[in-house]
Amino acid sequence: MAFDRMASSISYNDIMVSLRRRFDEINDVLPVFDDVRSKRLVDGARSCAIVGCGSGEMELAFVEHCMPAIETLCAVEPDADSVVDLRARIARQLPPNVRSAVVADAAQIWAADTDRVFDVVVMFHVVSDIPEPDRRALFDRLFDAVIRPDGLLVIVTRTGRRDGTQSTESRIMEALNRRPYVDSKWYEEARRLAESVGFTACYERRYGLNVNVENLDAAYFGFYARECDQPTSLETVERIVREVIGDAKWSRKEFVFGVFRKPAAHS
Ligand SMILES: C[S@@+](CC[C@H](N)C(=O)[O-])C[C@H]1O[C@@H](n2cnc3c(N)ncnc32)[C@H](O)[C@@H]1O
């Protein structure tokens, strides 16, 4: 990943604030949260780590909605701006009886160091941000030590559209990096990795949302600049993004919400 000086002055928090103004993901993912709650998948969880959680908006909504027994929350996020908002959100939203800690570090560093064990680890929209080989080492460590036997790893990541058409995001990335982008590979790779270290998929559900792509701003272009294989000016990113988006007002993204279990027998 590489980006120029202008793009690098845009924090991940700026990018997420801009992106989250363009859609209402909590509204779109709520039927999945309802389903997870009615199936009682995580209702007994007492400890949870939310990893790569940004300001924690979606993760705290999930915890509030689906984990009534929560006693301990650990939030792991390396972006300093996001951590400021995260701390404020935790203070505002988390019930006072829940003990919380914020770790301002990358997931792989936190996981390698921690001696804590969690009932549930949540990773929403972050798996693809963690470069290999760190990603595999992280999943190994989550399985071996960080998640308790019979505990769960919850992952949300992009997938292909149900109608088979390519997402705008992938078309932009292809135009920027001149290599193929296949939407379905994001979740498929995460699932394959989780299963290869020993987790078993126990719940998968697709959801989608519509992103408003009008009034594009620097933070929106900054998102794509971060993903460029070569250093690319924000102006170049903007030109390519505008060419791909054209006159469109909305673009559709689809995701899989996946829950993976560590077998009870594994100690
Ligand atoms: C697309 S954002 C998603 C944020 C949040 N989970 C959400 O759904 O709104 C990706 C987040 O992962 C964080 N991140 C990037 N690399 C990371 C790493 N190695 N370990 C932990 N978090 C990371 C970024 O700082 C950013 O907050």
The ligand as a Gaussian input file, in Angstrom:
#p B3LYP/6-31G(d) Opt

LIG

0 1
 C      -12.503000       0.043000       6.841000
 S      -12.077000       0.567000       8.451000
 C      -13.343000      -0.248000       9.406000
 C      -13.545000       0.364000      10.760000
 C      -14.659000      -0.284000      11.572000
 N      -14.383000      -1.676000      11.842000
 C      -15.980000      -0.143000      10.861000
 O      -16.534000      -1.170000      10.425000
 O      -16.457000       0.990000      10.726000
 C      -10.642000      -0.392000       8.796000
 C      -10.077000      -0.116000      10.175000
 O       -9.021000      -1.047000      10.394000
 C       -7.965000      -0.349000      11.020000
 N       -6.730000      -1.102000      10.729000
 C       -5.920000      -1.031000       9.655000
 N       -4.890000      -1.887000       9.774000
 C       -5.061000      -2.517000      10.961000
 C       -4.330000      -3.506000      11.675000
 N       -3.197000      -4.028000      11.191000
 N       -4.795000      -3.888000      12.883000
 C       -5.936000      -3.379000      13.397000
 N       -6.669000      -2.457000      12.755000
 C       -6.239000      -2.017000      11.562000
 C       -7.990000       1.028000      10.398000
 O       -7.285000       1.978000      11.179000
 C       -9.484000       1.274000      10.323000
 O       -9.974000       1.864000      11.497000

